[in-house]
Structure formats: C-alpha cells, structure tokens
Amino acid sequence: FNTALQITLVLFLVVTQIYPVSLQWTNMFFIVVATSTVLSGADYMWIWIKQVILQERR
C-alpha cells in the first residue's frame, strides 16, 4: 500500500507539471505519503525487533 502511495505521488507530481493544482493539495499529499512511509517503517522495525526477541528466548 505504501509503495503504491509513493508511486502515485510521483505520478501526481508529473501531472501537476502539465495541469497545475493548488499547493495546498500537493502539501496534503506529501503529508499523507510521508506519514504512511513513517508508519510503514515503524511497523517493519517492530516486526523485526519482535522476531529477534523471540529468537533470543529460544
């Protein structure tokens, strides 16, 4: 899901070079994608940390 958002953002930015949109929409899209990226990274790290802890207990 996160990768799809990032690709969509790039496509959105390309399209805005042809059809300008409000800077407010662009900023909102950046915030949504940045938040999704941070949450995805945190989830990824949480899963791996949990796996490392479980393996150390064995």
C-alpha positions as CSV (number, residue, x, y, z in Angstrom):
1,F,0.0,0.0,0.0
2,N,2.8,2.4,0.9
3,T,4.7,1.8,-2.3
4,A,1.5,2.4,-4.3
5,L,1.1,5.8,-2.5
6,Q,4.7,6.8,-3.2
7,I,4.3,5.9,-6.9
8,T,1.0,7.8,-7.1
9,L,2.7,10.8,-5.5
10,V,5.4,10.8,-8.2
11,L,2.8,10.5,-11.0
12,F,0.8,13.3,-9.3
13,L,3.8,15.5,-9.4
14,V,4.4,14.7,-13.1
15,V,0.8,15.5,-13.9
16,T,0.9,18.8,-11.9
17,Q,3.7,20.0,-14.3
18,I,1.1,19.8,-17.1
19,Y,-2.1,20.7,-15.1
20,P,-1.1,22.9,-12.1
21,V,-3.1,22.3,-8.9
22,S,-3.3,24.1,-5.6
23,L,-0.1,24.0,-3.5
24,Q,-2.4,23.0,-0.6
25,W,-3.3,19.7,-2.4
26,T,0.3,19.0,-3.1
27,N,1.3,19.6,0.5
28,M,-1.6,17.5,1.8
29,F,-0.5,14.6,-0.5
30,F,3.1,14.9,0.7
31,I,2.0,14.8,4.4
32,V,-0.2,11.7,3.7
33,V,2.6,9.9,1.9
34,A,5.3,10.9,4.5
35,T,3.0,9.7,7.3
36,S,2.4,6.4,5.6
37,T,6.1,5.9,5.0
38,V,7.0,6.6,8.6
39,L,4.3,4.3,9.9
40,S,5.2,1.6,7.5
41,G,8.9,1.8,8.5
42,A,7.9,1.7,12.2
43,D,5.7,-1.3,11.6
44,Y,8.6,-3.0,9.7
45,M,11.0,-2.4,12.5
46,W,8.5,-3.5,15.2
47,I,8.0,-6.8,13.4
48,W,11.8,-7.5,13.1
49,I,12.5,-6.4,16.7
50,K,9.8,-8.8,17.9
51,Q,11.3,-11.6,15.8
52,V,14.8,-11.0,17.2
53,I,13.5,-11.0,20.8
54,L,11.6,-14.2,20.2
55,Q,14.6,-15.9,18.6
56,E,16.8,-14.9,21.6
57,R,14.4,-16.6,24.0
58,R,14.9,-20.0,22.3
